[in-house]
Amino acid sequence: MNNKTLLDTAKKFGTPTYVYNAETIQNQYTKLKNAFDGIDVKLHYALKALNNINVLRLLKNEGSGLDAVSIEEVHLGLRAGFEANQIMYTPNCVDFTEIEEAISIGVHLNIDNLSTLEKFGNKYGNTIPICIRINPHIFAGGHNNISVGHIDSKFGISFYQLKHVVRIAKHYNIVINGLHMHTGSDILDPDVFLRGADLLYEAANEFPDLTFLDFGSGFKVPYKEGDIVTEIELIGKKIADSFRNFCKNYGRELELWFEPGKYIVSESGKLIVQATIIKQTTSTVFVGVNSGQNHLIRMLVLMDSA
């Protein structure tokens, strides 16, 4: 999108205006889809990254599923045209009634704490296969606020509590068909994913009914020109090799899932705003615009001097 296109868009629709490039989104989706050395990876777009319904429809047409973290996101995905079985629902600290609603809709359920697992087993038993989110105790990500797989994180069931998951599953005859892990965002080091993969593979040996493993996401994208990014092809090849070896040892082929969010969409959008005032102090010039952090923290300001 060049500046002329953006300015023409602003004149047509006014400001502030969001503009998204569909081709950029499609290219990022395809790049990630093809990065895993011949493995047919299942991508579930994390719609918390950008929930514009037209973006969701675009990704649906590309073949994506959805990762939702609230019942509202589940309903948004359904309105965008996704089937319930294309949506993975991963709640955290929600009331059990929300989980009951999600189950009635028919989405994949990903449980991340023992008490919810007990409640689920007591009510549903083996009638509905579920996924378990594991906390691998790996500190990874760009900074503390986006690292969600460390020992003090509220997300996931501790790797060291797997024996309790197995106990509850056996007691209620729960069918666990997937294991999930997400360590953080802005990850550059392939070894972070491989360390998490090894833990997930080890945990998988406790669950004989698995059909997929979900590695979450966390791939680093550029925030400015020249920024360091995740080498997705390198990570993809290493994970693909380790996954093939795991499936051979497990005894059958499983599906490999990822839940990319900002990796798919963050480079596709612009927020166009209008300069409203220029204010100069003794040392600084401020340009006021008709937008703010309520719209987007990182903004592209285009000023039309004409």
C-alpha positions as CSV (number, residue, x, y, z in Angstrom):
1,M,0.0,0.0,0.0
2,N,1.6,3.3,-1.1
3,N,0.9,6.7,0.4
4,K,-1.3,7.7,-2.5
5,T,-3.6,4.7,-2.0
6,L,-3.8,5.4,1.7
7,L,-4.5,9.1,1.2
8,D,-7.2,8.3,-1.4
9,T,-8.7,5.9,1.1
10,A,-8.7,8.5,3.8
11,K,-10.5,11.0,1.5
12,K,-13.1,8.4,0.6
13,F,-13.8,7.0,4.1
14,G,-12.6,9.7,6.4
15,T,-10.3,9.3,9.4
16,P,-9.3,7.6,11.6
17,T,-9.5,4.6,9.2
18,Y,-8.0,1.1,9.4
19,V,-6.7,-0.3,6.1
20,Y,-5.6,-3.9,5.7
21,N,-3.8,-5.6,2.8
22,A,-5.3,-8.9,2.0
23,E,-2.4,-10.1,-0.1
24,T,0.0,-9.5,2.9
25,I,-2.2,-11.6,5.1
26,Q,-2.5,-14.4,2.5
27,N,1.3,-14.4,1.9
28,Q,2.1,-14.7,5.6
29,Y,-0.4,-17.5,6.0
30,T,1.0,-19.4,3.1
31,K,4.6,-18.8,4.2
32,L,3.9,-20.3,7.6
33,K,1.8,-23.1,6.2
34,N,4.6,-24.2,3.9
35,A,7.5,-23.8,6.5
36,F,7.2,-27.3,8.0
37,D,9.0,-29.4,5.4
38,G,6.1,-31.2,3.8
39,I,4.0,-31.7,7.0
40,D,0.3,-30.6,6.5
41,V,0.2,-28.2,9.4
42,K,-3.2,-27.1,10.7
43,L,-3.2,-23.4,11.4
44,H,-5.8,-21.9,13.8
45,Y,-5.6,-18.1,13.6
46,A,-5.5,-16.5,17.1
47,L,-8.3,-13.9,16.5
48,K,-7.3,-11.9,19.6
49,A,-4.6,-10.5,17.4
50,L,-7.1,-8.8,15.0
51,N,-10.8,-9.7,15.1
52,N,-12.0,-7.7,12.1
53,I,-14.7,-10.0,10.6
54,N,-13.6,-9.5,7.0
55,V,-10.0,-10.6,8.0
56,L,-11.6,-13.6,9.6
57,R,-13.5,-14.4,6.5
58,L,-10.4,-14.0,4.4
59,L,-8.5,-16.5,6.5
60,K,-11.4,-18.9,6.5
61,N,-11.2,-18.9,2.7
62,E,-7.4,-19.7,3.0
63,G,-8.3,-22.8,5.0
64,S,-7.5,-21.5,8.5
65,G,-9.2,-22.5,11.7
66,L,-9.6,-20.3,14.7
67,D,-8.1,-20.0,18.2
68,A,-10.6,-18.3,20.6
69,V,-10.1,-17.5,24.2
70,S,-13.6,-16.3,25.1
71,I,-17.1,-17.3,24.3
72,E,-17.6,-13.9,22.6
73,E,-14.7,-14.8,20.2
74,V,-16.3,-18.2,19.6
75,H,-19.6,-16.4,18.5
76,L,-17.6,-14.0,16.3
77,G,-15.9,-16.8,14.6
78,L,-19.3,-18.5,13.9
79,R,-20.6,-15.2,12.5
80,A,-17.6,-15.0,10.2
81,G,-18.6,-18.4,8.7
82,F,-16.4,-20.8,10.6
83,E,-17.9,-24.2,11.5
84,A,-17.8,-25.0,15.2
85,N,-15.3,-27.9,14.6
86,Q,-12.9,-25.4,13.1
87,I,-12.6,-23.4,16.4
88,M,-10.3,-24.2,19.3
89,Y,-11.6,-22.7,22.5
90,T,-8.9,-22.1,25.1
91,P,-10.4,-20.3,28.1
92,N,-8.6,-19.2,31.2
93,C,-10.2,-18.5,34.6
94,V,-13.8,-18.4,33.1
95,D,-17.0,-19.5,34.8
96,F,-17.9,-23.1,34.0
97,T,-21.1,-22.0,32.4
98,E,-19.1,-20.4,29.6
99,I,-17.4,-23.8,29.0
100,E,-20.8,-25.5,29.0
101,E,-22.0,-23.1,26.4
102,A,-18.9,-23.7,24.2
103,I,-19.5,-27.5,24.5
104,S,-23.1,-27.1,23.5
105,I,-21.9,-25.2,20.4
106,G,-19.5,-28.0,19.5
107,V,-16.1,-26.3,19.4
108,H,-12.8,-28.0,20.4
109,L,-12.2,-27.5,24.2
110,N,-8.8,-26.9,25.6
111,I,-8.7,-27.1,29.4
112,D,-5.8,-25.4,31.3
113,N,-6.5,-26.2,35.0
114,L,-7.2,-29.2,37.2
115,S,-10.3,-28.0,38.9
116,T,-12.0,-27.3,35.5
117,L,-10.9,-30.8,34.3
118,E,-12.6,-32.3,37.4
119,K,-15.8,-30.4,36.7
120,F,-15.7,-31.4,33.1
121,G,-15.1,-35.1,33.9
122,N,-17.9,-35.1,36.5
123,K,-20.4,-33.8,34.0
124,Y,-19.3,-35.1,30.6
125,G,-17.1,-38.1,31.3
126,N,-16.0,-39.7,28.0
127,T,-18.7,-38.1,25.8
128,I,-16.5,-35.3,24.4
129,P,-12.8,-35.5,23.5
130,I,-10.8,-32.6,24.9
131,C,-7.3,-31.0,24.7
132,I,-5.1,-30.2,27.7
133,R,-3.0,-27.1,27.8
134,I,0.4,-27.8,29.5
135,N,2.7,-25.2,31.1
136,P,6.2,-26.3,30.1
137,H,8.0,-24.0,32.6
138,I,10.0,-22.4,29.8
139,F,10.6,-18.6,30.1
140,A,10.5,-17.3,26.6
141,G,9.3,-14.2,24.8
142,G,10.2,-10.6,24.1
143,H,9.6,-9.5,27.8
144,N,7.9,-10.6,31.0
145,N,4.4,-9.6,30.0
146,I,4.3,-11.8,26.9
147,S,6.0,-14.8,28.4
148,V,3.2,-17.2,29.4
149,G,4.9,-20.6,29.8
150,H,7.1,-19.9,32.9
151,I,6.6,-21.4,36.3
152,D,4.5,-18.6,37.8
153,S,2.2,-18.2,34.8
154,K,-1.5,-18.6,35.3
155,F,-1.8,-20.3,31.9
156,G,-1.8,-24.1,31.6
157,I,-1.4,-27.1,33.8
158,S,2.1,-27.6,35.1
159,F,4.2,-30.2,33.4
160,Y,4.9,-31.6,36.8
161,Q,1.2,-32.0,37.5
162,L,0.6,-34.4,34.6
163,K,0.1,-37.3,37.0
164,H,-2.9,-35.5,38.3
165,V,-4.3,-35.0,34.8
166,V,-3.8,-38.8,34.2
167,R,-5.5,-39.6,37.5
168,I,-8.5,-37.4,36.7
169,A,-8.8,-38.6,33.2
170,K,-8.8,-42.3,34.3
171,H,-11.3,-41.6,37.1
172,Y,-13.8,-40.1,34.8
173,N,-12.8,-42.0,31.6
174,I,-12.1,-38.7,29.8
175,V,-10.8,-38.9,26.3
176,I,-7.8,-36.6,25.8
177,N,-7.2,-36.2,22.0
178,G,-4.8,-33.3,22.0
179,L,-2.0,-31.6,24.0
180,H,-1.3,-27.8,23.7
181,M,1.6,-25.6,24.7
182,H,2.3,-21.9,24.3
183,T,5.4,-20.4,25.8
184,G,5.2,-16.7,24.8
185,S,5.5,-14.2,22.0
186,D,8.4,-12.7,20.0
187,I,10.4,-15.9,20.2
188,L,13.6,-15.9,18.1
189,D,15.4,-19.0,19.3
190,P,14.4,-22.3,17.6
191,D,15.6,-24.2,20.6
192,V,12.8,-22.7,22.7
193,F,10.3,-24.5,20.5
194,L,12.4,-27.7,20.5
195,R,12.6,-27.7,24.3
196,G,8.9,-27.3,24.5
197,A,8.4,-30.0,21.8
198,D,10.5,-32.5,23.8
199,L,8.3,-31.9,26.9
200,L,5.1,-32.2,24.8
201,Y,6.4,-35.5,23.3
202,E,7.3,-36.8,26.7
203,A,3.8,-35.9,28.0
204,A,2.1,-37.5,25.0
205,N,3.3,-40.9,26.1
206,E,0.8,-40.7,29.0
207,F,-2.2,-40.3,26.6
208,P,-2.9,-43.1,24.1
209,D,-5.8,-41.4,22.3
210,L,-4.1,-38.3,20.9
211,T,-4.9,-37.1,17.4
212,F,-2.9,-33.8,17.4
213,L,-0.3,-31.7,19.2
214,D,-0.7,-27.9,19.3
215,F,2.5,-25.9,19.6
216,G,0.8,-22.5,20.0
217,S,2.8,-19.8,18.4
218,G,5.0,-16.8,19.4
219,F,6.9,-16.1,16.2
220,K,8.7,-12.7,16.2
221,V,7.6,-10.1,13.6
222,P,9.3,-6.8,12.7
223,Y,8.1,-3.7,14.6
224,K,10.4,-1.4,12.6
225,E,12.6,-1.5,9.5
226,G,15.5,-3.8,10.0
227,D,14.1,-5.5,13.1
228,I,15.1,-9.1,13.9
229,V,12.5,-11.7,13.1
230,T,12.0,-15.4,13.6
231,E,13.6,-17.5,10.9
232,I,10.4,-19.4,10.3
233,E,11.9,-21.8,7.7
234,L,14.7,-22.9,10.1
235,I,12.2,-23.4,13.0
236,G,9.8,-25.2,10.7
237,K,12.4,-27.7,9.5
238,K,13.6,-28.5,12.9
239,I,10.1,-29.0,14.3
240,A,9.1,-31.1,11.3
241,D,12.1,-33.4,11.8
242,S,11.4,-33.8,15.5
243,F,7.7,-34.3,15.0
244,R,8.2,-37.0,12.4
245,N,10.5,-38.8,14.8
246,F,8.0,-38.5,17.6
247,C,5.1,-39.9,15.5
248,K,7.2,-42.9,14.6
249,N,7.9,-43.6,18.2
250,Y,4.3,-42.9,19.2
251,G,3.1,-45.5,16.7
252,R,0.9,-43.4,14.4
253,E,0.7,-40.1,12.6
254,L,-0.7,-37.2,14.5
255,E,-1.7,-33.7,13.3
256,L,0.6,-30.7,14.0
257,W,-1.2,-27.6,15.0
258,F,-0.1,-23.9,15.4
259,E,-2.1,-20.8,16.5
260,P,-0.4,-17.8,14.8
261,G,-1.9,-14.4,15.5
262,K,0.2,-11.3,14.9
263,Y,2.6,-13.2,12.7
264,I,-0.3,-13.4,10.1
265,V,-1.7,-9.9,10.4
266,S,0.6,-7.4,12.1
267,E,2.4,-6.3,8.9
268,S,-0.8,-6.0,6.9
269,G,-2.5,-3.0,8.5
270,K,-2.3,0.8,8.7
271,L,-4.2,3.3,10.8
272,I,-4.7,6.5,8.9
273,V,-5.3,9.6,11.0
274,Q,-5.6,13.3,10.3
275,A,-3.3,15.9,11.9
276,T,-5.4,18.3,13.9
277,I,-2.9,20.7,15.5
278,I,0.8,21.4,15.7
279,K,2.1,22.5,19.1
280,Q,5.6,23.7,19.7
281,T,7.2,24.0,23.1
282,T,10.7,25.4,23.8
283,S,12.3,22.1,22.8
284,T,9.7,19.8,21.2
285,V,7.1,19.8,18.4
286,F,3.9,17.8,19.0
287,V,1.5,16.9,16.2
288,G,-2.0,16.2,17.5
289,V,-4.2,13.8,15.5
290,N,-7.8,12.6,15.6
291,S,-6.9,9.3,17.2
292,G,-5.1,7.9,20.2
293,Q,-4.1,4.8,22.1
294,N,-7.8,3.9,22.2
295,H,-7.5,3.0,18.5
296,L,-3.9,1.6,18.3
297,I,-0.7,2.1,20.3
298,R,1.5,2.0,17.2
299,M,0.1,4.4,14.6
300,L,1.2,5.5,11.2
301,V,0.4,9.2,10.8
302,L,0.0,10.4,7.3
303,M,-0.3,14.1,6.9
304,D,-1.7,15.5,3.7
305,S,-0.2,19.0,3.3
306,A,-2.3,19.7,0.3
